[in-house]
Amino acid sequence: PCPALPCPALPCLLVLSGAGLSHPGARGCTFQALPPAAPFSSTQVDGIRLTDLRVLPPLAPGPPERVVLEPLPEMELGRAYNLTCWVLNVAPVAHLTMTIRRGAQTLHTETFQNHTRIGPNNIPVTHEITPQRRDHGQEITCHAALDLTPHGPHFENSSSAVELKVYDLPEEPQLLTSLYIEVGTRATARCGVAGVFPTVGEARFTLSFGGESLNFTVTTSGDTATAQGEVWSLFPGQRELKCTVTVGPVSRSAGQSVLVYSLPEPVLEVTESRTLVNSSVIVTCRSPEADPLGVLLQLRDAKRVLVPSAPAQPPVQFQLTAGEEDDGREFTCEARWGYTALGSVTNRPLSLPDGPRMDDSGCPREWIWKEGTEQSFSCLARGNPAPAVECMKDGVSVSIGVQRQVRREDAGTYRCKASNAHGSASREVTVQVEYFHILPLVLGLVGAAAAGAGLAAWGYMYYRSKRIRKYRLRQQQAKPAEQTNLNGAAQSTPDVEHSV
């Protein structure tokens, strides 16, 4: 409580000296320690001995002259930042309330009842925030209120609104380019990043290859941005492809090592690209110069790898006995680095000259056709080059592979001949035609009819004779019965009496 002496006006300043420190008083008064003075009394206030008590003139209030929000940086999502507000030239501070708001939401409120400094002051207030995506575009404001009621006015002031800008790059950039580039050739390089916030159009790229900046174009799709350029070098060696993506204060980088190589075209040698069936063929794959470290050669055909090489075994060979199935076969000599082909060369297809050969698979010896069906006469021969085949019947050439309706006249023996530059082959083909004969059918029908008539006649005669036998048997059984009846009738005739 204040001393008994009241303040002449509110607010005022009660000044004491002795051993006292600043101490807030009731009714808006303030106690302030002064240099020692002549003892005045032994009045005690909260244990502090008063030796000199005077009342000073009232303290004029100082409303918040200006409220300032310190500039806000561009913020990275999830990182902590301080919001700092200042109230300039305000008094008395003990009646001040400071509020920091995000839009209409109050983030922080602070009061200063324990503030003891006299006169106008510059007062700061700080609040920490961790921005989220929903905070992007929100306005931050600071509000100051100096409340002197009920004995004085109520002052308010606010800062200018500052918009929050929140940025995010949640994923690292993805680089896509060839790991191996031949000297002097160009390869496409792409750098893409997804999840750009707040808008994909704010992503900024830098691309460099071997320390030199690249020209590139940027395309966007959804929340993904992609930069595309070309990389190349006139000198062999390892080069670093680097991509940096920036949005607001957030940066992400990715790098990839690229080997620029110089490699002469490999050499493919075939002992004989034109040879005969069952001949030996040797295929060799080699480099005309010493192979660079890590470069391997391998020999393959269209289906599989035939011979892979080891680092200490640069030339590779493959030997085969040429068969009919090898005609037209191609071999490829490849230089590789790991799983990547650096260069290759392919030979001319193998050519295996061969005379005509005819067998049952291409030219069957016998055909069985049914009259009236659609059939085609087929006879093929193998050889290299492909033989020409001609078939004749009774001196007349026959069309091969043409559909036609079978007639009885087509049955017979066909003579086929296949020929090419390396010889000829012949083969006889027999054609049987199955057709329907009417005479056996007629004879069969007549025989069946005759057999049916004979069977019917026999059945009738059998039935008639059986009936006759039954009739005679009944007659024979009936005669004794009649005789017995007659005899019985004679014996039983009564005597007739006559009267006169």
VENZI-V834171 format. One record per backbone hydrogen bond with DSSP energy under -1.0 kcal/mol. CO is the residue of the C=O (numbers start at 0). NH is the residue of the N-H. E is the energy in kcal/mol with one decimal. If there is no record, write none. Layout:
[[CO,NH,E] [CO,NH,E]]
//
This chain:
[[10,58,-1.2] [12,55,-2.4] [14,53,-1.7] [15,33,-1.1] [16,50,-1.4] [22,30,-2.0] [25,28,-2.3] [28,24,-1.8] [29,13,-1.4] [30,22,-1.2] [31,15,-2.0] [42,49,-3.7] [44,47,-1.9] [47,44,-2.3] [50,39,-1.4] [53,14,-2.1] [61,90,-2.7] [65,87,-2.8] [67,85,-2.9] [74,166,-2.5] [75,78,-2.0] [80,128,-3.2] [82,126,-2.6] [83,69,-2.8] [84,124,-2.6] [85,67,-2.9] [86,122,-2.9] [87,64,-1.6] [89,120,-2.0] [90,61,-3.0] [91,94,-1.6] [92,95,-2.2] [94,146,-2.2] [96,144,-2.4] [97,109,-2.9] [98,142,-3.1] [99,106,-2.9] [99,107,-1.7] [100,140,-2.1] [101,104,-2.1] [104,101,-3.2] [107,99,-2.9] [109,97,-3.2] [111,114,-1.8] [120,89,-2.4] [122,86,-2.6] [124,84,-3.0] [126,82,-3.8] [128,80,-3.0] [130,77,-2.2] [131,134,-1.7] [132,135,-1.5] [134,137,-2.3] [137,163,-3.5] [138,102,-3.0] [139,161,-2.2] [140,100,-2.8] [141,158,-2.5] [142,98,-2.7] [143,156,-2.2] [144,96,-2.4] [145,154,-3.2] [152,147,-2.3] [154,145,-2.6] [156,143,-3.2] [161,139,-3.1] [163,136,-2.9] [164,74,-3.0] [166,76,-3.0] [167,196,-2.1] [173,191,-2.4] [175,189,-2.4] [178,258,-2.9] [180,260,-2.3] [181,184,-2.2] [186,230,-2.8] [188,228,-2.6] [189,175,-2.6] [190,226,-3.0] [191,173,-3.1] [192,224,-2.3] [196,167,-2.1] [198,201,-1.7] [199,202,-1.5] [203,245,-2.7] [205,243,-2.3] [206,213,-2.7] [207,241,-2.7] [208,211,-1.3] [211,208,-2.8] [216,227,-2.6] [218,225,-2.9] [220,223,-2.1] [222,195,-1.9] [223,220,-2.7] [224,192,-2.4] [225,218,-2.7] [226,190,-2.6] [227,216,-2.0] [228,188,-2.9] [230,186,-2.2] [232,183,-2.9] [236,259,-2.9] [238,257,-3.3] [239,209,-2.3] [240,255,-2.2] [241,207,-2.3] [242,253,-2.3] [243,205,-1.7] [244,251,-2.5] [245,203,-2.8] [246,249,-2.1] [249,246,-2.6] [251,244,-3.2] [253,242,-2.8] [255,240,-3.2] [257,238,-3.0] [258,180,-2.9] [259,236,-3.0] [260,182,-2.9] [266,285,-2.5] [268,283,-3.1] [272,350,-3.4] [275,278,-1.8] [278,321,-3.1] [280,319,-2.5] [281,270,-2.3] [282,317,-2.6] [283,268,-2.8] [284,315,-2.6] [285,266,-3.9] [291,294,-2.0] [295,335,-3.6] [296,308,-1.1] [297,333,-2.8] [298,305,-2.4] [298,306,-2.0] [299,331,-3.3] [303,300,-2.3] [306,298,-2.6] [309,312,-2.4] [315,284,-3.1] [317,282,-3.3] [319,280,-3.0] [321,277,-4.0] [322,325,-1.8] [323,326,-1.4] [325,328,-2.4] [328,349,-2.5] [330,346,-2.3] [331,299,-2.2] [332,344,-1.9] [333,297,-2.1] [334,341,-3.4] [334,342,-1.4] [335,295,-3.0] [336,339,-2.0] [339,336,-2.8] [342,334,-3.2] [344,332,-3.0] [349,327,-3.4] [350,274,-2.5] [353,383,-2.1] [356,381,-3.0] [358,362,-3.2] [361,379,-2.0] [364,429,-3.1] [366,431,-2.9] [368,433,-2.9] [369,372,-2.0] [372,405,-3.0] [374,403,-2.4] [376,400,-3.7] [381,356,-2.5] [383,353,-3.1] [387,418,-2.0] [389,416,-2.7] [390,397,-2.9] [391,414,-2.8] [392,395,-1.6] [395,392,-2.7] [403,374,-2.8] [405,371,-2.3] [406,409,-1.4] [407,410,-1.5] [411,430,-3.0] [413,428,-3.1] [414,391,-2.1] [415,426,-2.3] [416,389,-2.3] [417,424,-2.6] [418,387,-2.6] [419,422,-1.6] [422,419,-2.6] [424,417,-3.4] [426,415,-3.2] [428,413,-3.6] [429,366,-3.1] [430,411,-2.2] [431,368,-3.4] [433,370,-3.1] [437,441,-2.3] [438,442,-3.0] [439,443,-2.2] [440,444,-2.7] [441,445,-2.9] [442,446,-2.9] [443,447,-2.4] [444,448,-2.3] [445,449,-3.0] [446,450,-2.8] [447,451,-2.0] [448,452,-2.6] [449,453,-2.9] [450,454,-2.2] [451,455,-2.0] [452,456,-2.5] [453,457,-2.6] [454,458,-2.0] [455,459,-2.2] [456,460,-2.6] [457,461,-2.5] [458,462,-2.4] [459,463,-2.7] [460,464,-2.7] [461,465,-1.8] [462,466,-1.7] [463,467,-2.2] [464,468,-2.2] [465,469,-1.8] [466,470,-2.0] [467,471,-2.5] [468,472,-2.3] [469,473,-1.9] [470,474,-1.9] [471,475,-2.7] [472,476,-1.8] [473,477,-1.3] [474,478,-1.4] [477,481,-1.7] [478,482,-2.3] [479,483,-2.4] [480,484,-1.8] [481,485,-2.1] [482,486,-2.4] [483,487,-1.9] [484,488,-1.5] [485,489,-1.7] [486,490,-1.8] [487,491,-1.2] [489,492,-1.2]]
//
